[in-house]
Amino acid sequence: MAKFKYTAIDQNGKQKTGSIDAESQDDASSKVSAMGLMPTNIAADGKSSAKATKVAKTKGKSGGMNFGKVIKPEELTTFTRQLATLLQAGLPLLRAIEVMIRQEKNLRFKECLEQIAEQVKSGNTFSDGLLQHPKIFDRLFVNMIKAGEAGGVLDVVLSRLAGFMEKAQRTKKKVKSAMVYPIVVVGVAVSIVVLLMVVVVPKFQTIFDDMLDGAALPGPTQLVVGISNFLRDNILISIGLIAVLVFAVKFALRTDVGSKAFNWCAINLPKVGDLVSKVNIARITRTFGTLLASGVPILQAITITKDITGNIFYTNALTRIHDSVRDGESLSAPMGREKVFPDMVTSMIDVGEETGELSDMLNRVADNYDEDVDNAVAGITSIIEPVMIVFLAVVVGFIVIALFLPIVEIIKQLTG
C-alpha cells in the first residue's frame, strides 16, 4: 500500500484535496471516484515508499500522470471524431481503441492509447484511463466522457465533443490569421529602420563631417545620428536590452497585478476589446452548453468552463455566478449582474432556462458570437492595414527628412 495525494471536484463543483492509500495510481483514481468525486490529479505522496515513487516516475516516463503534451489539437480532434464514428458504427469501445492504435502514426500518442486500452481491458472505465494523461485530455474532455459513460451515450458525446473542438479551432485560427498581417508589417518596418540606422545613416554622417566642417547638425539629425551610433557601438547591449524588456514583460504578465492589467487592456481597447470579449463569450457559452448537453451537472460545468477562460475578469465573473447558482439562484440572474456579459446573452440564457433548453440556447449564443468574431476580425484587419502603413511612413519619413536637412545646408554653402 502506498499513499497518494489527490485533487478532485465534488458534485457542487468545489475542489477537494486529500490523500488515500492505494496499490497504484489507477487504484487511487477508482477509490476517489467511488467517493463521489471527480479526480483531476493523482500523484504519489513524497513521503510514501520508494516503490510507489518508482511507479510514479515510471508512469511519468511512459506517458502517465506526467505525460507531456505531444500531440497537436488537430490530431486530438481527428482521434475524437474517428473514435465517435467507430462507436456509432457498432464497434465495442475496446475494439474501437485498438483500431485507433493500429492507425496512429504518432508513437508517443500511440503509447498513450495503448495504456488507455490496458485500463479498459482491466475493467476500468475509458474516463479512468484518460485521467492518467491530464496534459493530453483536459478536464473538459474527461468530464464529457464520464458523463457519456454514465448516460450510455458515449458515441453521441464523442461526436459532440469533436464538433466542439473543431469549432474552437476554427475560431482560434481566425484570430491568429488576423494577427499575421500586423506582425509581418511590424517586422518589415523594424528591419527597414535598423537597416537605415546601421548602414545608411553612417554613410551620411561621413558626408556631413567632411562638408560641414564641424558645424552643428539640426536637432532631428542629431537624434537620428545618436541612435545610429548607439546601435552600431553597442549592438550587444541593444540586443540585451531587448531581451531584458521581453523577459520583464513576460514576468509582469505572470504576476497578479500584471495579468490583471493586461486582461483589462485586452477587453477595453477599442476594436481589440470587442474582439477579445466576443471570443471569450463564444468560448464560454460553447463549452458550457456542450457540457450541459452531455449531462455534466451545472456546477461542475461552470467550474470547468471557468478554467478554459483566458481572461481573469471572465474567470472571476464565473466564480461569482457559480457561488450564486450553488446558493439557489438561476443562472441568468447572477450573469445579468456581471458587466462582462451583454444583456443579449443574459436574455437568451433566461429564455433557455424558462423553456428547459438551456444547452441549446447556449450553443446558439456561441454560434452567433462565432459569426461576430468573423466580422470583428475583418474590421480589425481593415483598420490595422492603413495604421501600419502610416506608422511605417512616419518613421521612415522622419529619418529621411533628418538626413536631408544638413544636405540643404551643404547646398546653400556651395551655391553661396
Secondary structure as the mmCIF struct_conf table of DSSP 4:
data_model
#
loop_
_struct_conf.conf_type_id
_struct_conf.id
_struct_conf.beg_label_comp_id
_struct_conf.beg_label_asym_id
_struct_conf.beg_label_seq_id
_struct_conf.end_label_comp_id
_struct_conf.end_label_asym_id
_struct_conf.end_label_seq_id
STRN STRN1 ALA A 2 ILE A 9
TURN_TY1_P TURN_TY1_P1 GLN A 11 ASN A 12
BEND BEND1 GLY A 13 GLY A 13
STRN STRN2 GLN A 15 ALA A 22
BEND BEND2 GLU A 23 SER A 24
HELX_RH_AL_P HELX_RH_AL_P1 GLN A 25 ALA A 34
TURN_TY1_P TURN_TY1_P2 MET A 35 GLY A 36
STRN STRN3 MET A 38 ALA A 44
TURN_TY1_P TURN_TY1_P3 GLY A 46 LYS A 47
BEND BEND3 SER A 48 SER A 48
HELX_RH_AL_P HELX_RH_AL_P2 ALA A 50 SER A 62
TURN_TY1_P TURN_TY1_P4 GLY A 63 GLY A 63
BEND BEND4 GLY A 64 GLY A 64
TURN_TY1_P TURN_TY1_P5 MET A 65 ASN A 66
BEND BEND5 ILE A 71 ILE A 71
HELX_RH_AL_P HELX_RH_AL_P3 PRO A 73 GLN A 88
TURN_TY1_P TURN_TY1_P6 ALA A 89 GLY A 90
HELX_RH_AL_P HELX_RH_AL_P4 LEU A 93 GLN A 103
HELX_RH_AL_P HELX_RH_AL_P5 LEU A 107 LYS A 121
TURN_TY1_P TURN_TY1_P7 SER A 122 GLY A 123
HELX_RH_AL_P HELX_RH_AL_P6 PHE A 126 LEU A 131
TURN_TY1_P TURN_TY1_P8 GLN A 132 GLN A 132
TURN_TY1_P TURN_TY1_P9 PRO A 134 ILE A 136
BEND BEND6 PHE A 137 PHE A 137
HELX_RH_AL_P HELX_RH_AL_P7 ARG A 139 GLY A 151
TURN_TY1_P TURN_TY1_P10 GLY A 152 GLY A 152
HELX_RH_AL_P HELX_RH_AL_P8 LEU A 154 LEU A 195
HELX_RH_PI_P HELX_RH_PI_P1 LEU A 196 VAL A 200
HELX_RH_AL_P HELX_RH_AL_P9 VAL A 201 MET A 211
BEND BEND7 LEU A 212 LEU A 212
TURN_TY1_P TURN_TY1_P11 ASP A 213 GLY A 214
HELX_LH_PP_P HELX_LH_PP_P1 ALA A 215 PRO A 218
HELX_RH_AL_P HELX_RH_AL_P10 GLY A 219 ASP A 233
TURN_TY1_P TURN_TY1_P12 ASN A 234 ASN A 234
HELX_RH_AL_P HELX_RH_AL_P11 ILE A 235 ARG A 254
BEND BEND8 THR A 255 THR A 255
HELX_RH_AL_P HELX_RH_AL_P12 ASP A 256 ASN A 268
BEND BEND9 LEU A 269 LEU A 269
TURN_TY1_P TURN_TY1_P13 PRO A 270 LYS A 271
HELX_RH_AL_P HELX_RH_AL_P13 VAL A 272 ALA A 293
TURN_TY1_P TURN_TY1_P14 SER A 294 GLY A 295
HELX_RH_AL_P HELX_RH_AL_P14 ILE A 298 ILE A 308
HELX_RH_AL_P HELX_RH_AL_P15 ILE A 312 ARG A 326
TURN_TY1_P TURN_TY1_P15 ASP A 327 GLY A 328
BEND BEND10 LEU A 331 LEU A 331
HELX_RH_AL_P HELX_RH_AL_P16 SER A 332 GLY A 336
TURN_TY1_P TURN_TY1_P16 ARG A 337 ARG A 337
TURN_TY1_P TURN_TY1_P17 LYS A 339 VAL A 340
BEND BEND11 PHE A 341 PHE A 341
HELX_RH_AL_P HELX_RH_AL_P17 ASP A 343 THR A 355
TURN_TY1_P TURN_TY1_P18 GLY A 356 GLY A 356
HELX_RH_AL_P HELX_RH_AL_P18 LEU A 358 THR A 415
#
